[in-house]
Amino acid sequence: MSLYRVALGHALLSAVVGILVLSGLLFLAYVPGWLLFAWFGLLLVSIALRCPACGRNVYRRGMWVTPVPVKRCSKCDEDLT
Ligand SMILES: [Zn+2]
């Protein structure tokens, strides 16, 4: 599985967990502890997802950080798909 697909799956999972955490905060005023740990774990994984050639994070486009991973590295143009 390519780095792009892993990062895309991670982005979707992060979005689902983020929606669960936010809706728990807004509507129930309660968020299960394991969900916060999962969210924090996903954050650590997102930091670890880096271009194999130059080490730039796959969520960075130039100076911006986006929720969707890049298909080509924004620094060295390595194909991540
Ligand atoms: Zn790179």
PDB file of the backbone (N, CA, C, O) and the ligand in Angstrom, with CONECT records:
HET     ZN  A 101       1
ATOM      1  N   MET A   1       0.852  -1.200   0.000  1.00  0.00           N
ATOM      2  CA  MET A   1       0.000   0.000   0.000  1.00  0.00           C
ATOM      3  C   MET A   1       0.884   1.245   0.000  1.00  0.00           C
ATOM      4  O   MET A   1       1.863   1.340   0.741  1.00  0.00           O
ATOM      5  N   SER A   2       0.505   2.199  -0.858  1.00  0.00           N
ATOM      6  CA  SER A   2       1.346   3.385  -0.997  1.00  0.00           C
ATOM      7  C   SER A   2       1.142   4.336   0.166  1.00  0.00           C
ATOM      8  O   SER A   2       0.132   4.278   0.866  1.00  0.00           O
ATOM      9  N   LEU A   3       2.115   5.211   0.361  1.00  0.00           N
ATOM     10  CA  LEU A   3       2.055   6.185   1.445  1.00  0.00           C
ATOM     11  C   LEU A   3       0.845   7.094   1.295  1.00  0.00           C
ATOM     12  O   LEU A   3       0.231   7.491   2.285  1.00  0.00           O
ATOM     13  N   TYR A   4       0.503   7.424   0.042  1.00  0.00           N
ATOM     14  CA  TYR A   4      -0.651   8.296  -0.198  1.00  0.00           C
ATOM     15  C   TYR A   4      -1.935   7.649   0.290  1.00  0.00           C
ATOM     16  O   TYR A   4      -2.764   8.310   0.916  1.00  0.00           O
ATOM     17  N   ARG A   5      -2.109   6.335   0.005  1.00  0.00           N
ATOM     18  CA  ARG A   5      -3.323   5.638   0.414  1.00  0.00           C
ATOM     19  C   ARG A   5      -3.379   5.515   1.938  1.00  0.00           C
ATOM     20  O   ARG A   5      -4.443   5.681   2.536  1.00  0.00           O
ATOM     21  N   VAL A   6      -2.242   5.225   2.565  1.00  0.00           N
ATOM     22  CA  VAL A   6      -2.197   5.155   4.024  1.00  0.00           C
ATOM     23  C   VAL A   6      -2.591   6.499   4.617  1.00  0.00           C
ATOM     24  O   VAL A   6      -3.382   6.568   5.557  1.00  0.00           O
ATOM     25  N   ALA A   7      -2.019   7.589   4.045  1.00  0.00           N
ATOM     26  CA  ALA A   7      -2.302   8.930   4.559  1.00  0.00           C
ATOM     27  C   ALA A   7      -3.759   9.310   4.327  1.00  0.00           C
ATOM     28  O   ALA A   7      -4.368   9.980   5.161  1.00  0.00           O
ATOM     29  N   LEU A   8      -4.325   8.879   3.183  1.00  0.00           N
ATOM     30  CA  LEU A   8      -5.731   9.184   2.892  1.00  0.00           C
ATOM     31  C   LEU A   8      -6.644   8.445   3.878  1.00  0.00           C
ATOM     32  O   LEU A   8      -7.597   9.028   4.394  1.00  0.00           O
ATOM     33  N   GLY A   9      -6.355   7.170   4.139  1.00  0.00           N
ATOM     34  CA  GLY A   9      -7.122   6.416   5.130  1.00  0.00           C
ATOM     35  C   GLY A   9      -7.014   7.049   6.506  1.00  0.00           C
ATOM     36  O   GLY A   9      -7.996   7.134   7.244  1.00  0.00           O
ATOM     37  N   HIS A  10      -5.811   7.493   6.843  1.00  0.00           N
ATOM     38  CA  HIS A  10      -5.595   8.158   8.126  1.00  0.00           C
ATOM     39  C   HIS A  10      -6.397   9.455   8.207  1.00  0.00           C
ATOM     40  O   HIS A  10      -6.958   9.776   9.255  1.00  0.00           O
ATOM     41  N   ALA A  11      -6.451  10.201   7.098  1.00  0.00           N
ATOM     42  CA  ALA A  11      -7.206  11.463   7.081  1.00  0.00           C
ATOM     43  C   ALA A  11      -8.690  11.204   7.298  1.00  0.00           C
ATOM     44  O   ALA A  11      -9.345  11.929   8.047  1.00  0.00           O
ATOM     45  N   LEU A  12      -9.231  10.160   6.637  1.00  0.00           N
ATOM     46  CA  LEU A  12     -10.653   9.835   6.790  1.00  0.00           C
ATOM     47  C   LEU A  12     -10.951   9.401   8.221  1.00  0.00           C
ATOM     48  O   LEU A  12     -11.947   9.822   8.809  1.00  0.00           O
ATOM     49  N   LEU A  13     -10.075   8.548   8.783  1.00  0.00           N
ATOM     50  CA  LEU A  13     -10.262   8.084  10.159  1.00  0.00           C
ATOM     51  C   LEU A  13     -10.201   9.260  11.129  1.00  0.00           C
ATOM     52  O   LEU A  13     -10.996   9.341  12.066  1.00  0.00           O
ATOM     53  N   SER A  14      -9.248  10.179  10.900  1.00  0.00           N
ATOM     54  CA  SER A  14      -9.129  11.357  11.755  1.00  0.00           C
ATOM     55  C   SER A  14     -10.383  12.212  11.680  1.00  0.00           C
ATOM     56  O   SER A  14     -10.829  12.755  12.691  1.00  0.00           O
ATOM     57  N   ALA A  15     -10.960  12.336  10.472  1.00  0.00           N
ATOM     58  CA  ALA A  15     -12.178  13.135  10.314  1.00  0.00           C
ATOM     59  C   ALA A  15     -13.321  12.508  11.095  1.00  0.00           C
ATOM     60  O   ALA A  15     -14.073  13.213  11.767  1.00  0.00           O
ATOM     61  N   VAL A  16     -13.462  11.162  11.010  1.00  0.00           N
ATOM     62  CA  VAL A  16     -14.551  10.479  11.723  1.00  0.00           C
ATOM     63  C   VAL A  16     -14.381  10.649  13.230  1.00  0.00           C
ATOM     64  O   VAL A  16     -15.331  10.991  13.934  1.00  0.00           O
ATOM     65  N   VAL A  17     -13.150  10.404  13.726  1.00  0.00           N
ATOM     66  CA  VAL A  17     -12.905  10.529  15.166  1.00  0.00           C
ATOM     67  C   VAL A  17     -13.091  11.975  15.612  1.00  0.00           C
ATOM     68  O   VAL A  17     -13.628  12.230  16.690  1.00  0.00           O
ATOM     69  N   GLY A  18     -12.643  12.935  14.774  1.00  0.00           N
ATOM     70  CA  GLY A  18     -12.815  14.353  15.105  1.00  0.00           C
ATOM     71  C   GLY A  18     -14.278  14.732  15.206  1.00  0.00           C
ATOM     72  O   GLY A  18     -14.668  15.480  16.104  1.00  0.00           O
ATOM     73  N   ILE A  19     -15.108  14.213  14.275  1.00  0.00           N
ATOM     74  CA  ILE A  19     -16.545  14.499  14.314  1.00  0.00           C
ATOM     75  C   ILE A  19     -17.163  13.888  15.570  1.00  0.00           C
ATOM     76  O   ILE A  19     -18.011  14.509  16.212  1.00  0.00           O
ATOM     77  N   LEU A  20     -16.736  12.665  15.923  1.00  0.00           N
ATOM     78  CA  LEU A  20     -17.258  12.026  17.140  1.00  0.00           C
ATOM     79  C   LEU A  20     -16.909  12.841  18.377  1.00  0.00           C
ATOM     80  O   LEU A  20     -17.758  13.053  19.243  1.00  0.00           O
ATOM     81  N   VAL A  21     -15.640  13.308  18.466  1.00  0.00           N
ATOM     82  CA  VAL A  21     -15.199  14.074  19.635  1.00  0.00           C
ATOM     83  C   VAL A  21     -15.973  15.395  19.698  1.00  0.00           C
ATOM     84  O   VAL A  21     -16.461  15.776  20.761  1.00  0.00           O
ATOM     85  N   LEU A  22     -16.088  16.098  18.554  1.00  0.00           N
ATOM     86  CA  LEU A  22     -16.769  17.399  18.545  1.00  0.00           C
ATOM     87  C   LEU A  22     -18.260  17.250  18.857  1.00  0.00           C
ATOM     88  O   LEU A  22     -18.817  18.040  19.619  1.00  0.00           O
ATOM     89  N   SER A  23     -18.912  16.232  18.265  1.00  0.00           N
ATOM     90  CA  SER A  23     -20.335  16.060  18.541  1.00  0.00           C
ATOM     91  C   SER A  23     -20.554  15.636  19.988  1.00  0.00           C
ATOM     92  O   SER A  23     -21.553  16.019  20.598  1.00  0.00           O
ATOM     93  N   GLY A  24     -19.626  14.844  20.551  1.00  0.00           N
ATOM     94  CA  GLY A  24     -19.716  14.496  21.958  1.00  0.00           C
ATOM     95  C   GLY A  24     -19.614  15.728  22.837  1.00  0.00           C
ATOM     96  O   GLY A  24     -20.351  15.859  23.814  1.00  0.00           O
ATOM     97  N   LEU A  25     -18.704  16.633  22.495  1.00  0.00           N
ATOM     98  CA  LEU A  25     -18.538  17.864  23.271  1.00  0.00           C
ATOM     99  C   LEU A  25     -19.759  18.763  23.144  1.00  0.00           C
ATOM    100  O   LEU A  25     -20.216  19.336  24.133  1.00  0.00           O
ATOM    101  N   LEU A  26     -20.298  18.892  21.911  1.00  0.00           N
ATOM    102  CA  LEU A  26     -21.373  19.854  21.670  1.00  0.00           C
ATOM    103  C   LEU A  26     -22.718  19.363  22.196  1.00  0.00           C
ATOM    104  O   LEU A  26     -23.462  20.128  22.809  1.00  0.00           O
ATOM    105  N   PHE A  27     -23.038  18.058  21.954  1.00  0.00           N
ATOM    106  CA  PHE A  27     -24.402  17.606  22.218  1.00  0.00           C
ATOM    107  C   PHE A  27     -24.521  16.796  23.499  1.00  0.00           C
ATOM    108  O   PHE A  27     -25.584  16.787  24.119  1.00  0.00           O
ATOM    109  N   LEU A  28     -23.459  16.117  23.910  1.00  0.00           N
ATOM    110  CA  LEU A  28     -23.563  15.260  25.094  1.00  0.00           C
ATOM    111  C   LEU A  28     -22.786  15.815  26.268  1.00  0.00           C
ATOM    112  O   LEU A  28     -22.982  15.374  27.400  1.00  0.00           O
ATOM    113  N   ALA A  29     -21.894  16.788  26.017  1.00  0.00           N
ATOM    114  CA  ALA A  29     -20.986  17.304  27.038  1.00  0.00           C
ATOM    115  C   ALA A  29     -20.177  16.166  27.667  1.00  0.00           C
ATOM    116  O   ALA A  29     -19.803  16.231  28.838  1.00  0.00           O
ATOM    117  N   TYR A  30     -19.912  15.124  26.872  1.00  0.00           N
ATOM    118  CA  TYR A  30     -19.152  13.980  27.381  1.00  0.00           C
ATOM    119  C   TYR A  30     -18.398  13.344  26.221  1.00  0.00           C
ATOM    120  O   TYR A  30     -18.983  13.087  25.169  1.00  0.00           O
ATOM    121  N   VAL A  31     -17.117  13.091  26.401  1.00  0.00           N
ATOM    122  CA  VAL A  31     -16.320  12.383  25.403  1.00  0.00           C
ATOM    123  C   VAL A  31     -15.603  11.237  26.115  1.00  0.00           C
ATOM    124  O   VAL A  31     -14.892  11.478  27.091  1.00  0.00           O
ATOM    125  N   PRO A  32     -15.774   9.982  25.649  1.00  0.00           N
ATOM    126  CA  PRO A  32     -15.078   8.859  26.296  1.00  0.00           C
ATOM    127  C   PRO A  32     -13.562   9.050  26.241  1.00  0.00           C
ATOM    128  O   PRO A  32     -13.019   9.549  25.255  1.00  0.00           O
ATOM    129  N   GLY A  33     -12.898   8.646  27.311  1.00  0.00           N
ATOM    130  CA  GLY A  33     -11.451   8.828  27.396  1.00  0.00           C
ATOM    131  C   GLY A  33     -10.696   8.136  26.284  1.00  0.00           C
ATOM    132  O   GLY A  33      -9.729   8.686  25.758  1.00  0.00           O
ATOM    133  N   TRP A  34     -11.131   6.912  25.908  1.00  0.00           N
ATOM    134  CA  TRP A  34     -10.416   6.164  24.871  1.00  0.00           C
ATOM    135  C   TRP A  34     -10.476   6.890  23.538  1.00  0.00           C
ATOM    136  O   TRP A  34      -9.570   6.772  22.713  1.00  0.00           O
ATOM    137  N   LEU A  35     -11.583   7.665  23.328  1.00  0.00           N
ATOM    138  CA  LEU A  35     -11.712   8.391  22.069  1.00  0.00           C
ATOM    139  C   LEU A  35     -10.670   9.513  21.992  1.00  0.00           C
ATOM    140  O   LEU A  35     -10.102   9.771  20.931  1.00  0.00           O
ATOM    141  N   LEU A  36     -10.425  10.178  23.135  1.00  0.00           N
ATOM    142  CA  LEU A  36      -9.404  11.220  23.165  1.00  0.00           C
ATOM    143  C   LEU A  36      -8.016  10.622  22.933  1.00  0.00           C
ATOM    144  O   LEU A  36      -7.179  11.218  22.255  1.00  0.00           O
ATOM    145  N   PHE A  37      -7.781   9.430  23.509  1.00  0.00           N
ATOM    146  CA  PHE A  37      -6.506   8.754  23.275  1.00  0.00           C
ATOM    147  C   PHE A  37      -6.345   8.393  21.805  1.00  0.00           C
ATOM    148  O   PHE A  37      -5.262   8.532  21.236  1.00  0.00           O
ATOM    149  N   ALA A  38      -7.455   7.917  21.183  1.00  0.00           N
ATOM    150  CA  ALA A  38      -7.411   7.578  19.758  1.00  0.00           C
ATOM    151  C   ALA A  38      -7.085   8.820  18.936  1.00  0.00           C
ATOM    152  O   ALA A  38      -6.296   8.759  17.993  1.00  0.00           O
ATOM    153  N   TRP A  39      -7.693   9.941  19.299  1.00  0.00           N
ATOM    154  CA  TRP A  39      -7.464  11.195  18.582  1.00  0.00           C
ATOM    155  C   TRP A  39      -6.004  11.625  18.703  1.00  0.00           C
ATOM    156  O   TRP A  39      -5.374  12.042  17.731  1.00  0.00           O
ATOM    157  N   PHE A  40      -5.485  11.510  19.930  1.00  0.00           N
ATOM    158  CA  PHE A  40      -4.090  11.881  20.168  1.00  0.00           C
ATOM    159  C   PHE A  40      -3.142  10.949  19.403  1.00  0.00           C
ATOM    160  O   PHE A  40      -2.137  11.386  18.843  1.00  0.00           O
ATOM    161  N   GLY A  41      -3.490   9.641  19.393  1.00  0.00           N
ATOM    162  CA  GLY A  41      -2.689   8.683  18.644  1.00  0.00           C
ATOM    163  C   GLY A  41      -2.667   9.000  17.157  1.00  0.00           C
ATOM    164  O   GLY A  41      -1.628   8.901  16.505  1.00  0.00           O
ATOM    165  N   LEU A  42      -3.832   9.384  16.624  1.00  0.00           N
ATOM    166  CA  LEU A  42      -3.909   9.746  15.207  1.00  0.00           C
ATOM    167  C   LEU A  42      -3.059  10.979  14.919  1.00  0.00           C
ATOM    168  O   LEU A  42      -2.443  11.086  13.859  1.00  0.00           O
ATOM    169  N   LEU A  43      -3.031  11.916  15.879  1.00  0.00           N
ATOM    170  CA  LEU A  43      -2.196  13.107  15.712  1.00  0.00           C
ATOM    171  C   LEU A  43      -0.717  12.711  15.611  1.00  0.00           C
ATOM    172  O   LEU A  43       0.021  13.229  14.774  1.00  0.00           O
ATOM    173  N   LEU A  44      -0.301  11.778  16.487  1.00  0.00           N
ATOM    174  CA  LEU A  44       1.099  11.328  16.455  1.00  0.00           C
ATOM    175  C   LEU A  44       1.407  10.625  15.138  1.00  0.00           C
ATOM    176  O   LEU A  44       2.485  10.802  14.571  1.00  0.00           O
ATOM    177  N   VAL A  45       0.436   9.809  14.643  1.00  0.00           N
ATOM    178  CA  VAL A  45       0.641   9.115  13.368  1.00  0.00           C
ATOM    179  C   VAL A  45       0.790  10.128  12.238  1.00  0.00           C
ATOM    180  O   VAL A  45       1.624   9.956  11.350  1.00  0.00           O
ATOM    181  N   SER A  46      -0.033  11.202  12.276  1.00  0.00           N
ATOM    182  CA  SER A  46       0.029  12.201  11.204  1.00  0.00           C
ATOM    183  C   SER A  46       1.393  12.884  11.191  1.00  0.00           C
ATOM    184  O   SER A  46       1.878  13.272  10.128  1.00  0.00           O
ATOM    185  N   ILE A  47       2.016  13.035  12.355  1.00  0.00           N
ATOM    186  CA  ILE A  47       3.354  13.630  12.396  1.00  0.00           C
ATOM    187  C   ILE A  47       4.376  12.649  11.806  1.00  0.00           C
ATOM    188  O   ILE A  47       5.370  13.062  11.209  1.00  0.00           O
ATOM    189  N   ALA A  48       4.115  11.329  11.981  1.00  0.00           N
ATOM    190  CA  ALA A  48       5.066  10.322  11.510  1.00  0.00           C
ATOM    191  C   ALA A  48       4.957  10.058  10.012  1.00  0.00           C
ATOM    192  O   ALA A  48       5.856   9.449   9.432  1.00  0.00           O
ATOM    193  N   LEU A  49       3.866  10.505   9.368  1.00  0.00           N
ATOM    194  CA  LEU A  49       3.684  10.247   7.931  1.00  0.00           C
ATOM    195  C   LEU A  49       4.522  11.243   7.137  1.00  0.00           C
ATOM    196  O   LEU A  49       4.116  12.388   6.939  1.00  0.00           O
ATOM    197  N   ARG A  50       5.686  10.804   6.685  1.00  0.00           N
ATOM    198  CA  ARG A  50       6.613  11.711   6.021  1.00  0.00           C
ATOM    199  C   ARG A  50       7.072  11.151   4.681  1.00  0.00           C
ATOM    200  O   ARG A  50       7.048   9.939   4.466  1.00  0.00           O
ATOM    201  N   CYS A  51       7.488  12.036   3.786  1.00  0.00           N
ATOM    202  CA  CYS A  51       8.041  11.644   2.498  1.00  0.00           C
ATOM    203  C   CYS A  51       9.291  10.786   2.733  1.00  0.00           C
ATOM    204  O   CYS A  51      10.179  11.180   3.489  1.00  0.00           O
ATOM    205  N   PRO A  52       9.362   9.602   2.080  1.00  0.00           N
ATOM    206  CA  PRO A  52      10.518   8.717   2.302  1.00  0.00           C
ATOM    207  C   PRO A  52      11.826   9.310   1.776  1.00  0.00           C
ATOM    208  O   PRO A  52      12.902   8.937   2.243  1.00  0.00           O
ATOM    209  N   ALA A  53      11.747  10.224   0.814  1.00  0.00           N
ATOM    210  CA  ALA A  53      12.969  10.769   0.209  1.00  0.00           C
ATOM    211  C   ALA A  53      13.540  11.935   1.020  1.00  0.00           C
ATOM    212  O   ALA A  53      14.738  11.963   1.302  1.00  0.00           O
ATOM    213  N   CYS A  54      12.681  12.907   1.401  1.00  0.00           N
ATOM    214  CA  CYS A  54      13.213  14.115   2.035  1.00  0.00           C
ATOM    215  C   CYS A  54      12.701  14.322   3.447  1.00  0.00           C
ATOM    216  O   CYS A  54      13.233  15.171   4.163  1.00  0.00           O
ATOM    217  N   GLY A  55      11.669  13.567   3.886  1.00  0.00           N
ATOM    218  CA  GLY A  55      11.201  13.690   5.264  1.00  0.00           C
ATOM    219  C   GLY A  55      10.168  14.769   5.495  1.00  0.00           C
ATOM    220  O   GLY A  55       9.814  15.038   6.643  1.00  0.00           O
ATOM    221  N   ARG A  56       9.668  15.400   4.437  1.00  0.00           N
ATOM    222  CA  ARG A  56       8.630  16.408   4.629  1.00  0.00           C
ATOM    223  C   ARG A  56       7.295  15.729   4.891  1.00  0.00           C
ATOM    224  O   ARG A  56       6.993  14.691   4.302  1.00  0.00           O
ATOM    225  N   ASN A  57       6.490  16.322   5.784  1.00  0.00           N
ATOM    226  CA  ASN A  57       5.191  15.751   6.133  1.00  0.00           C
ATOM    227  C   ASN A  57       4.283  15.712   4.904  1.00  0.00           C
ATOM    228  O   ASN A  57       4.274  16.647   4.104  1.00  0.00           O
ATOM    229  N   VAL A  58       3.499  14.596   4.753  1.00  0.00           N
ATOM    230  CA  VAL A  58       2.672  14.435   3.557  1.00  0.00           C
ATOM    231  C   VAL A  58       1.459  15.354   3.559  1.00  0.00           C
ATOM    232  O   VAL A  58       0.790  15.479   2.533  1.00  0.00           O
ATOM    233  N   TYR A  59       1.157  15.998   4.674  1.00  0.00           N
ATOM    234  CA  TYR A  59       0.021  16.922   4.720  1.00  0.00           C
ATOM    235  C   TYR A  59       0.437  18.351   4.411  1.00  0.00           C
ATOM    236  O   TYR A  59      -0.407  19.248   4.419  1.00  0.00           O
ATOM    237  N   ARG A  60       1.711  18.585   4.139  1.00  0.00           N
ATOM    238  CA  ARG A  60       2.158  19.948   3.866  1.00  0.00           C
ATOM    239  C   ARG A  60       2.156  20.239   2.375  1.00  0.00           C
ATOM    240  O   ARG A  60       2.673  19.459   1.575  1.00  0.00           O
ATOM    241  N   ARG A  61       1.564  21.381   2.010  1.00  0.00           N
ATOM    242  CA  ARG A  61       1.623  21.887   0.650  1.00  0.00           C
ATOM    243  C   ARG A  61       2.305  23.234   0.729  1.00  0.00           C
ATOM    244  O   ARG A  61       1.687  24.222   1.126  1.00  0.00           O
ATOM    245  N   GLY A  62       3.563  23.286   0.359  1.00  0.00           N
ATOM    246  CA  GLY A  62       4.278  24.543   0.512  1.00  0.00           C
ATOM    247  C   GLY A  62       4.332  24.918   1.980  1.00  0.00           C
ATOM    248  O   GLY A  62       4.810  24.141   2.806  1.00  0.00           O
ATOM    249  N   MET A  63       3.835  26.125   2.313  1.00  0.00           N
ATOM    250  CA  MET A  63       3.855  26.540   3.707  1.00  0.00           C
ATOM    251  C   MET A  63       2.568  26.168   4.443  1.00  0.00           C
ATOM    252  O   MET A  63       2.470  26.405   5.647  1.00  0.00           O
ATOM    253  N   TRP A  64       1.569  25.585   3.749  1.00  0.00           N
ATOM    254  CA  TRP A  64       0.280  25.275   4.358  1.00  0.00           C
ATOM    255  C   TRP A  64       0.221  23.821   4.783  1.00  0.00           C
ATOM    256  O   TRP A  64       0.869  22.960   4.188  1.00  0.00           O
ATOM    257  N   VAL A  65      -0.569  23.555   5.824  1.00  0.00           N
ATOM    258  CA  VAL A  65      -0.889  22.194   6.235  1.00  0.00           C
ATOM    259  C   VAL A  65      -2.350  21.948   5.903  1.00  0.00           C
ATOM    260  O   VAL A  65      -3.221  22.687   6.363  1.00  0.00           O
ATOM    261  N   THR A  66      -2.636  20.910   5.103  1.00  0.00           N
ATOM    262  CA  THR A  66      -3.999  20.629   4.667  1.00  0.00           C
ATOM    263  C   THR A  66      -4.472  19.311   5.274  1.00  0.00           C
ATOM    264  O   THR A  66      -3.654  18.473   5.652  1.00  0.00           O
ATOM    265  N   PRO A  67      -5.806  19.122   5.370  1.00  0.00           N
ATOM    266  CA  PRO A  67      -6.317  17.844   5.902  1.00  0.00           C
ATOM    267  C   PRO A  67      -6.194  16.693   4.912  1.00  0.00           C
ATOM    268  O   PRO A  67      -6.317  15.532   5.300  1.00  0.00           O
ATOM    269  N   VAL A  68      -5.950  17.002   3.628  1.00  0.00           N
ATOM    270  CA  VAL A  68      -5.844  15.965   2.598  1.00  0.00           C
ATOM    271  C   VAL A  68      -4.365  15.806   2.231  1.00  0.00           C
ATOM    272  O   VAL A  68      -3.693  16.804   1.969  1.00  0.00           O
ATOM    273  N   PRO A  69      -3.840  14.567   2.205  1.00  0.00           N
ATOM    274  CA  PRO A  69      -2.423  14.385   1.880  1.00  0.00           C
ATOM    275  C   PRO A  69      -2.118  14.713   0.417  1.00  0.00           C
ATOM    276  O   PRO A  69      -3.008  14.672  -0.432  1.00  0.00           O
ATOM    277  N   VAL A  70      -0.877  15.033   0.135  1.00  0.00           N
ATOM    278  CA  VAL A  70      -0.467  15.364  -1.232  1.00  0.00           C
ATOM    279  C   VAL A  70      -0.129  14.085  -1.995  1.00  0.00           C
ATOM    280  O   VAL A  70       0.290  13.097  -1.393  1.00  0.00           O
ATOM    281  N   LYS A  71      -0.313  14.100  -3.342  1.00  0.00           N
ATOM    282  CA  LYS A  71       0.044  12.946  -4.169  1.00  0.00           C
ATOM    283  C   LYS A  71       1.521  12.980  -4.528  1.00  0.00           C
ATOM    284  O   LYS A  71       2.166  11.939  -4.656  1.00  0.00           O
ATOM    285  N   ARG A  72       2.050  14.191  -4.687  1.00  0.00           N
ATOM    286  CA  ARG A  72       3.484  14.357  -4.932  1.00  0.00           C
ATOM    287  C   ARG A  72       4.041  15.235  -3.829  1.00  0.00           C
ATOM    288  O   ARG A  72       3.427  16.230  -3.443  1.00  0.00           O
ATOM    289  N   CYS A  73       5.213  14.860  -3.321  1.00  0.00           N
ATOM    290  CA  CYS A  73       5.842  15.625  -2.247  1.00  0.00           C
ATOM    291  C   CYS A  73       6.003  17.088  -2.684  1.00  0.00           C
ATOM    292  O   CYS A  73       6.441  17.367  -3.800  1.00  0.00           O
ATOM    293  N   SER A  74       5.642  18.018  -1.785  1.00  0.00           N
ATOM    294  CA  SER A  74       5.687  19.435  -2.140  1.00  0.00           C
ATOM    295  C   SER A  74       7.105  19.992  -2.093  1.00  0.00           C
ATOM    296  O   SER A  74       7.343  21.122  -2.519  1.00  0.00           O
ATOM    297  N   LYS A  75       8.054  19.200  -1.574  1.00  0.00           N
ATOM    298  CA  LYS A  75       9.427  19.700  -1.498  1.00  0.00           C
ATOM    299  C   LYS A  75      10.315  19.093  -2.585  1.00  0.00           C
ATOM    300  O   LYS A  75      10.993  19.821  -3.311  1.00  0.00           O
ATOM    301  N   CYS A  76      10.314  17.736  -2.701  1.00  0.00           N
ATOM    302  CA  CYS A  76      11.240  17.089  -3.644  1.00  0.00           C
ATOM    303  C   CYS A  76      10.523  16.470  -4.838  1.00  0.00           C
ATOM    304  O   CYS A  76      11.167  15.861  -5.692  1.00  0.00           O
ATOM    305  N   ASP A  77       9.148  16.622  -4.916  1.00  0.00           N
ATOM    306  CA  ASP A  77       8.356  16.120  -6.046  1.00  0.00           C
ATOM    307  C   ASP A  77       8.394  14.603  -6.173  1.00  0.00           C
ATOM    308  O   ASP A  77       8.185  14.070  -7.263  1.00  0.00           O
ATOM    309  N   GLU A  78       8.659  13.899  -5.070  1.00  0.00           N
ATOM    310  CA  GLU A  78       8.606  12.434  -5.068  1.00  0.00           C
ATOM    311  C   GLU A  78       7.161  11.972  -5.217  1.00  0.00           C
ATOM    312  O   GLU A  78       6.265  12.519  -4.574  1.00  0.00           O
ATOM    313  N   ASP A  79       6.927  10.954  -6.075  1.00  0.00           N
ATOM    314  CA  ASP A  79       5.577  10.422  -6.270  1.00  0.00           C
ATOM    315  C   ASP A  79       5.201   9.545  -5.067  1.00  0.00           C
ATOM    316  O   ASP A  79       5.874   8.551  -4.791  1.00  0.00           O
ATOM    317  N   LEU A  80       4.125   9.912  -4.350  1.00  0.00           N
ATOM    318  CA  LEU A  80       3.744   9.178  -3.141  1.00  0.00           C
ATOM    319  C   LEU A  80       2.581   8.219  -3.388  1.00  0.00           C
ATOM    320  O   LEU A  80       2.172   7.504  -2.473  1.00  0.00           O
ATOM    321  N   THR A  81       2.038   8.193  -4.619  1.00  0.00           N
ATOM    322  CA  THR A  81       0.874   7.324  -4.889  1.00  0.00           C
ATOM    323  C   THR A  81       1.294   5.894  -5.175  1.00  0.00           C
ATOM    324  O   THR A  81       0.445   5.038  -5.421  1.00  0.00           O
TER     325      THR A  81
HETATM  326 ZN    ZN A 101       9.989  14.697  -0.444  1.00  0.00          ZN2+
END
